[in-house]
Amino acid sequence: MFAYNLWQWIAFFIIYCLIGWIGESLYVSWEHRKWVNRGFLHGPFLPIYGFGAVIILISTIPVRNNYFLIFLFGMLGATLLEYFTGWAMEQIFHVKYWDYTYDFCNLHGYICLGCSLTWGVCALLLTGLVHTPIEKLVLSLPAVPLMVIDIIFAVYFIWDMITSAQEAFDLKKIILENEEVQRLQKRLDVIHAFAEDDKTKFQDYLKEKGLEFNKSKEELTEEFQNRLQAARDRVDHRSQKMRKHATRILSRNPGSVSFKHKAEFESIKERINELRKTK
């Protein structure tokens, strides 16, 4: 065991991505009472399970005869992977595609005690039970067919990662553009709220916001109305394809949240759900 070449490692990654997708899709579908193609990607693969399985196998090589250390090392390795992946995705896309914020003993919502313990149990099951038949299957495959399978998967995987990342970026753009509209509308409302004779208070407000306070209320009103209309035009003219992208990635991740843009993100999810009901 563990004397694998690169192509065999890739095959294990593929298989555990598929197994993870099957398990999580069934669980989330049961939870939401409808079929959910779970995950960041379009295809039937969840990379975090593939990477998690590979990390567990590698990290437990030195301790493969000690069940406690298999549990401990597997739990730590997979938990670190889950934390880093969740953190990186939120920084890039401004969305948490899984969230443990309300689970017991969580860290920044990326990991929690329950899931970490589950990773440890999975490490025991993986090394002691699950991996044995999978190992026999992969090792029984001739080198050339195995290489061809891995290359085909790698090409598809890269394509799926690129298209899925584009969907996530499109969702991020829609969130930011809608927030820009809301921000400009609020500023315009504040400008209208100031009385014409309250110039001192009005100028203090403009100075605080870093705006030019030598302009009149009318000039600023016109400026913000133009900016607001331009922002609304950008949102309205956003391509239908981009909106479909946002819908697709949210449908695969119904439990996703955004704490950076909470109000607008929830508003987008509600609008998408309303559109689905009308179809």
Protein Blocks (a to p, Z undefined) as FASTA:
>chain_A
ZZacfklmmmmmmmmmmmmmmmmmmmmmmmnopacdedjblblcdfklmmmmmmmmmmmm
mmmmbmklmmmmmmmmmmmmmmmmmmmmmmmnopafbdcklpghiehhlacfklmmmmmm
mmmmmmmmmmmmmmmmmmmpcfklmmmmmmmmmmmmmmmmmmmmmmmmmmmmmmmmmmmm
mmmmmmmmmmmmpcfklmmlmmmmmmmnopafkbcfklmmmmmmmmmmmmmmmmmmpcfk
lmmmmmmmmmmmmmbccfklmmlmmmmmmmmmmmmmmZZ
